[in-house]
């Protein structure tokens, strides 16, 4: 691994942490950086779970007050997320690299489309409902299966499903999303580590950047126009989808 590669991977980790803290989509950057560097798709996807984890933690800490204010919903949806993530990560490990490779461009395209449509998926009403209502539990279970299987787009998928299920303030939903991302990533990491699917060298290079980006991203979420980062993520997602369709 060259010094330039190390710097680019660290930068990808930093930007992914920031993007995840703001809305989600950071896995586009880490998965893309590692696959372009030569890692097999399953290894890159599994390693991305490790890389994203510190950013989820620092983002959740920065949203500590909001998470404590809805601890009951966090616990219930956390249990649901753990079960779904376990199923999704086991499904991933049951596939071969060629099989998963064939799915990657379609997964990226679908996740990118959902990410781009995210703002339009919010409910028209601002009336809030408990996040752990029946609709919220079912949608979070399905989202966590996807998150355990393929992390790209998981954050915006959660924001969209939580918003549709509960309504209410963006920052409360974003705080809950960051907490649930910790649960999903933790389960995936345990399964992927047991399955020997993680490249620890790449993870170690990118982890510090992701942690720094996760904390600073919450600061940016309250100050930087979100549409700028949103369309940057969409551009990256489309580039990667086209790349894998043509490769």
C-alpha positions as CSV (number, residue, x, y, z in Angstrom):
1,X,0.0,0.0,0.0
2,X,1.5,3.3,-1.1
3,X,1.5,6.6,0.8
4,X,-0.9,8.0,-1.7
5,X,-3.3,5.1,-1.3
6,X,-3.2,5.5,2.5
7,X,-4.0,9.2,2.2
8,X,-6.9,8.6,-0.2
9,X,-8.3,5.8,2.0
10,X,-8.1,8.0,5.1
11,X,-9.9,10.8,3.2
12,X,-12.6,8.4,2.1
13,X,-13.1,7.4,5.7
14,X,-13.2,11.0,6.9
15,X,-15.8,12.0,4.2
16,X,-17.9,8.9,4.8
17,X,-18.1,9.7,8.6
18,X,-19.3,13.2,7.8
19,X,-21.8,12.1,5.2
20,X,-23.2,9.4,7.5
21,X,-23.6,11.8,10.4
22,X,-25.6,14.2,8.2
23,X,-27.9,11.8,6.3
24,X,-26.2,8.5,5.4
25,X,-24.5,7.3,2.3
26,X,-20.9,7.2,3.6
27,X,-20.5,3.5,2.6
28,X,-20.6,4.6,-1.0
29,X,-17.3,6.2,-0.4
30,X,-15.6,3.5,1.7
31,X,-16.9,0.6,-0.4
32,X,-15.9,2.4,-3.6
33,X,-12.5,3.3,-2.4
34,X,-11.7,-0.2,-1.3
35,X,-13.0,-1.9,-4.4
36,X,-11.2,0.5,-6.6
37,X,-8.1,-0.3,-4.6
38,X,-8.5,-4.0,-5.5
39,X,-10.4,-5.6,-2.6
40,X,-13.1,-8.2,-3.5
41,X,-16.7,-6.9,-3.1
42,X,-17.6,-9.0,-0.1
43,X,-14.4,-8.1,1.7
44,X,-14.9,-4.4,0.9
45,X,-18.5,-4.5,2.1
46,X,-17.6,-6.3,5.3
47,X,-14.6,-4.0,6.0
48,X,-16.9,-0.9,5.4
49,X,-18.9,-2.0,8.5
50,X,-15.8,-1.8,10.6
51,X,-14.8,1.6,9.1
52,X,-18.2,3.1,9.6
53,X,-18.5,2.0,13.2
54,X,-16.5,4.7,15.0
55,X,-18.3,7.4,13.0
56,X,-21.7,6.0,14.1
57,X,-20.5,6.1,17.8
58,X,-19.2,9.7,17.7
59,X,-22.3,10.9,15.8
60,X,-24.5,9.2,18.4
61,X,-22.5,10.8,21.2
62,X,-23.0,14.2,19.6
63,X,-26.7,13.5,19.6
64,X,-26.7,12.2,23.1
65,X,-29.5,14.4,24.4
66,X,-31.9,13.5,21.6
67,X,-31.3,9.8,22.0
68,X,-31.8,9.9,25.8
69,X,-35.1,11.7,25.3
70,X,-36.5,8.7,23.3
71,X,-34.6,5.8,25.1
72,X,-37.6,3.4,25.0
73,X,-37.9,3.6,21.2
74,X,-34.2,3.3,20.9
75,X,-34.1,0.1,22.9
76,X,-37.1,-1.5,21.2
77,X,-35.9,-0.6,17.7
78,X,-32.4,-1.6,18.7
79,X,-33.5,-5.2,19.4
80,X,-35.4,-5.3,16.1
81,X,-32.3,-4.0,14.3
82,X,-30.0,-6.6,15.8
83,X,-32.3,-9.4,14.6
84,X,-32.6,-8.0,11.1
85,X,-28.8,-7.3,10.8
86,X,-28.0,-10.8,11.9
87,X,-30.1,-12.2,9.1
88,X,-28.7,-9.8,6.5
89,X,-25.1,-10.4,7.3
90,X,-25.5,-14.2,7.3
91,X,-27.1,-13.9,3.8
92,X,-24.1,-12.0,2.6
93,X,-21.6,-14.6,3.8
94,X,-23.6,-17.3,2.1
95,X,-22.9,-15.8,-1.3
96,X,-19.7,-16.1,-3.3
97,X,-17.8,-13.0,-4.5
98,X,-19.0,-13.4,-8.1
99,X,-22.6,-13.8,-7.0
100,X,-22.4,-10.7,-4.8
101,X,-20.4,-8.9,-7.5
102,X,-23.4,-9.3,-9.9
103,X,-25.7,-7.8,-7.4
104,X,-23.5,-4.8,-6.5
105,X,-24.4,-2.4,-9.4
106,X,-28.1,-3.0,-8.9
107,X,-27.8,-2.5,-5.1
108,X,-25.8,0.7,-5.7
109,X,-28.3,2.0,-8.2
110,X,-31.3,1.3,-6.0
111,X,-29.6,2.8,-2.9
112,X,-28.6,5.9,-4.9
113,X,-32.1,6.4,-6.2
114,X,-33.5,6.1,-2.7
115,X,-30.9,8.5,-1.4
116,X,-31.8,11.0,-4.1
117,X,-35.5,10.7,-3.4
118,X,-35.0,10.9,0.3
119,X,-36.4,14.5,0.9
120,X,-39.6,13.6,-1.1
121,X,-40.3,10.6,1.0
122,X,-41.0,12.6,4.1
123,X,-44.6,12.7,5.3
124,X,-46.6,15.8,4.5
125,X,-47.7,16.2,8.2
126,X,-45.3,17.1,11.0
127,X,-47.5,15.3,13.5
128,X,-45.2,12.9,15.5
129,X,-45.9,9.3,16.5
130,X,-43.8,7.0,18.7
131,X,-40.9,5.7,16.6
132,X,-41.6,2.2,17.9
133,X,-45.1,1.9,16.5
134,X,-46.0,-1.1,14.3
135,X,-45.1,0.6,11.1
136,X,-41.8,1.8,12.5
137,X,-40.9,-1.7,13.8
138,X,-41.7,-3.5,10.5
139,X,-39.9,-0.9,8.4
140,X,-36.8,-0.9,10.7
141,X,-36.6,-4.7,10.6
142,X,-36.6,-4.6,6.8
143,X,-34.0,-1.8,6.7
144,X,-31.8,-3.6,9.2
145,X,-31.8,-6.8,7.0
146,X,-30.6,-4.6,4.1
147,X,-28.1,-2.9,6.4
148,X,-26.6,-6.2,7.5
149,X,-26.4,-7.3,3.9
150,X,-25.1,-4.2,2.2
151,X,-24.5,-0.9,4.1
152,X,-24.6,1.6,1.2
153,X,-27.7,3.7,1.5
154,X,-28.7,2.2,4.9
155,X,-28.7,5.6,6.6
156,X,-31.0,7.4,4.2
157,X,-33.2,4.3,4.0
158,X,-33.6,4.5,7.8
159,X,-34.3,8.3,7.8
160,X,-36.9,7.8,5.1
161,X,-38.7,4.9,6.9
162,X,-38.5,6.5,10.3
163,X,-39.8,9.7,8.9
164,X,-42.7,8.0,7.2
165,X,-43.5,6.0,10.3
166,X,-43.2,8.8,12.9
167,X,-43.0,12.3,11.3
168,X,-41.4,15.0,13.4
169,X,-38.1,16.7,13.8
170,X,-35.2,15.8,11.5
171,X,-32.5,15.9,14.1
172,X,-34.4,13.6,16.5
173,X,-34.8,11.1,13.6
174,X,-31.2,11.5,12.6
175,X,-30.1,10.9,16.2
176,X,-32.1,7.7,16.3
177,X,-30.8,6.6,12.9
178,X,-27.2,7.0,14.2
179,X,-27.9,4.9,17.3
180,X,-29.6,2.1,15.3
181,X,-26.7,2.2,12.8
182,X,-24.4,1.3,15.7
183,X,-26.5,-1.8,16.5
184,X,-26.7,-2.9,12.9
185,X,-22.9,-2.4,12.3
186,X,-22.0,-4.2,15.6
187,X,-23.9,-7.3,14.6
188,X,-22.5,-7.3,11.1
189,X,-19.0,-6.8,12.4
190,X,-19.3,-9.8,14.7
191,X,-20.6,-12.0,11.9
192,X,-18.1,-10.8,9.3
193,X,-15.2,-11.2,11.7
194,X,-16.2,-14.7,12.6
195,X,-16.5,-15.4,8.8
196,X,-13.0,-14.0,8.1
197,X,-14.4,-11.5,5.7
198,X,-12.6,-8.3,7.0
199,X,-9.4,-6.8,5.7
200,X,-7.9,-5.3,8.9
201,X,-5.1,-3.4,7.2
202,X,-7.6,-1.3,5.2
203,X,-9.8,-0.9,8.2
204,X,-7.0,0.4,10.4
205,X,-6.1,3.0,7.7
206,X,-9.6,4.3,7.4
207,X,-10.9,4.1,11.0
208,X,-9.4,7.3,12.4
209,X,-10.8,9.4,9.5
210,X,-14.3,7.9,9.9
211,X,-14.3,8.6,13.7
212,X,-13.2,12.2,13.1
213,X,-15.7,12.7,10.3
214,X,-18.6,11.2,12.4
215,X,-18.2,13.8,15.1
216,X,-17.6,16.8,12.9
217,X,-20.4,15.7,10.6
218,X,-23.0,16.5,13.3
219,X,-21.6,20.0,13.5
220,X,-21.8,20.3,9.7
221,X,-25.4,18.9,9.7
222,X,-26.6,21.9,11.6
223,X,-24.7,24.4,9.4
224,X,-23.9,23.2,5.9
225,X,-26.6,23.1,3.2
226,X,-27.5,19.4,3.1
227,X,-28.4,19.4,-0.6
228,X,-24.7,19.9,-1.5
229,X,-23.5,16.8,0.3
230,X,-26.6,14.9,-0.8
231,X,-25.8,15.4,-4.5
232,X,-22.2,14.7,-4.0
233,X,-23.2,11.3,-2.6
234,X,-25.6,10.7,-5.4
235,X,-22.8,11.5,-7.9
236,X,-20.5,9.0,-6.2
237,X,-23.3,6.3,-6.1
238,X,-24.1,6.7,-9.8
239,X,-20.4,6.6,-10.8
240,X,-19.9,3.4,-8.9
241,X,-23.1,1.8,-10.3
242,X,-21.9,2.6,-13.9
243,X,-18.4,1.4,-13.1
244,X,-19.7,-2.0,-11.9
245,X,-22.2,-2.3,-14.7
246,X,-19.3,-1.8,-17.2
247,X,-16.6,-3.7,-15.4
